[in-house]
Amino acid sequence: MARETKTGGRDATTALIPGNVGVSVGHPHTEPPKGFEWRLLSDLARLESGHTPSRSKGEYWGGGIPWIGIRDASGNHGKTIFDTEQHVSQMGLDNSSARLLPANTVCLSRTASVGYVVTMGRPMATSQDFVNWVCGPNLDHRYLHYLLMSEQEMIRRVAYGSVHPTLYYPDAKALHVCVPHVAVQRAVAEVLGALDDKIAANDRVVTAADSLAEALTLRSLSGETVPLSEAAFVTMGSSPPGTSYNEDGVGVPFYQGVRDFGVRFPSLRVWTTAPVRMAAKDDTLLSVRAPVGRTNLANEELCLGRGVAGLRSQAGRPMTLFHQVRAARAAWAPYEAEGTVFGAINKSQLEAIELPAIDSAYADALEEQLRAIESHIAATLSESDRLAQTRDALLPLLMSGKVRVKDAEELVSSGT
């Protein structure tokens, strides 16, 4: 008996687009692994759509109801989320097609950035950029969450459109999943969830350590400012001439753009065989194109691409410089409107930025403290990377039945 689908519109497509692990548009008519079966996803979960209340009605926004947009999904892919960047009011829900969906609803982004997966940690609404599933008793929501994560490549392949690739509802309605009994689903979700729980715990450690570093920096300020040109040597990034890059690690790391500026360390990168403007390990990396002022730390020597500047401490205190730059948040606001298309800051403007100055009486001790904190953060993030790699390796194996839950539990408990 199919669960009622709340999207309306066209019927499910009759096309067949098989996935790689356990999801297919249309029934693939392939033999499932022992103990698994192919099921129409809408037989196991209710498909729900989202909507955006009118932006012209201020009373529809700023209420107490979390509303998931694309940035919430892209910034929290693979996570359970408990809050969102924007909130709507009950009036906004009542006067739109948006719905308040229950906790544990699994959300899949279907437009622009297709394939991001998040799960609601409490009742929320979503924009129309998502297809959402409210799981029934025979489908564990965590299992569906991981199954969709394992099939990102297939989901993006299904999306189409000349401007913004989109997963359309007829394809979403035709999704089939290959699943074991719900008890096995829960066991699989427990194994993968143990890894994600540790990653989440590490995220909290990093956040706490980061707050401590910020507090120590603020406590050590003299109350005066210093031009950035007196605190740092500035190298503006560029596009290396004749660059050829690939994903095989040929050449040197080439950090292009500011896509993954976050708390620490660049990860989205390619490789260049024509390095030009370089940053050294522990240099502060600063976005000089929108969004201006985002920071990162270089965890190795790398080539700077356009949109990035490398800042090297003149006093030999790289961690202090990093936190001074981060403490100068208000300094970047005037440059968000610079440039013909998006915000930008040039070298002379950057060198004129006033940084909060450190009291000389605390300078040496502060650098030592910050270095210890940053070392701990680096080790914690490195552990999270290993855990995520283990999870991502296990995902397709568990979802396809190639690895038993017991074997996966032993791998996880051994720290592999």
Buried (B, 14 or more C-beta within 10 A) or exposed (E): EEBEBBBEEEEBBEEEBBBBBBBBBBEBEEEBEEEBEBBBBBBBBBBBBBBBBEEEEEEBBEBEBBBBBBEBBBEBBBBBBEEBEBBBBEBBBEBBBBBBBEBBBBBBBBBBBBBBBBBBBEBBBBBBBBBBBBBBEBBBBBBBBBBBBBBBEBBEBBBEEEEEBBBBBBBBBBBBBBBBEBEBBBBBBBBBBBBBEBBEEBBEBBEEBBEBBEEBBEEBBBEEBBEBBEBBEBBBBBBBEEBEBEEEEEBBBBBBBBEEBEBBBBEEBBBBBBBBBBBEEBBBBBBBBBEBBBBBBBBEEBBBBBBBBBBBBEBEBBBBBBBBBBBBEEBBEEBBEBBEEEBBBEEEBBBEBBBBBBEEEBBEEBBEBBBEBBEBBBEBBEBBBBBBEBBBEBBBBBBBBEBBBEBBBEBBEEEE
